[in-house]
Amino acid sequence: MRKQINGVLVIAMMMIAGCSSNESVAPSGGTATNEPTPPPPSTSIKTGYGFDQWQQGPLGDVFFDFDSADLSSDAEQQLKDNADWLKGNSPKSVMIEGHCDERGTSEYNLALGDRRAKSAKEFLTRLGIGASRLETISYGEERPFALDHNEEAWAKNRRDHFVVK
């Protein structure tokens, strides 16, 4: 019985060792070549929701620290710039979208995104923008700007995004 178990273990180890290989496999329908792999694209961040609007919109996004709805000095400056634009375009209204990175539960991130959007709205109203021109919504983690799963992407996803209506 002991010889049978040892024999089975030896065969299993040989099968596992036989499965590991360093050879490259050609894609189906083709042959293997020694051509080098093309370099990755110049940007390391895959973009998602809001990228096109962020690049083209008149209002800049506001970014937040991890697990925070507090406005940094950079965020306050961006909101002042946004307020200047809104004052010069008084019939326009804005939807402030609160966003989070993927860490945390969906429920928590929806609440955090809501606090972030309301934080920006309160700051803009203190600068003289009518509250009736500002709406808020939270998307939590549901509409990421950057699709990667690292600190750089998460920092880009912790934001308020402004959509002119």
Number of C-alpha atoms within 10 A of each C-alpha: 6 7 8 9 10 11 12 12 12 12 12 12 12 11 11 10 10 9 9 8 8 6 6 9 11 10 8 7 5 8 8 10 9 6 6 6 6 6 6 7 8 6 7 11 16 13 16 14 14 17 14 11 15 16 10 10 15 15 22 19 20 24 24 21 13 13 15 13 22 15 18 13 9 12 19 16 13 17 22 15 15 19 20 16 14 22 15 9 10 11 9 13 19 18 18 24 24 33 32 35 27 19 13 14 10 15 11 15 23 21 16 24 29 23 20 30 26 22 17 25 23 13 16 21 15 12 14 12 20 15 13 9 17 22 16 20 18 23 19 28 25 15 19 24 27 22 18 15 13 11 11 12 20 22 17 21 26 29 27 30 23 27 19 15 10
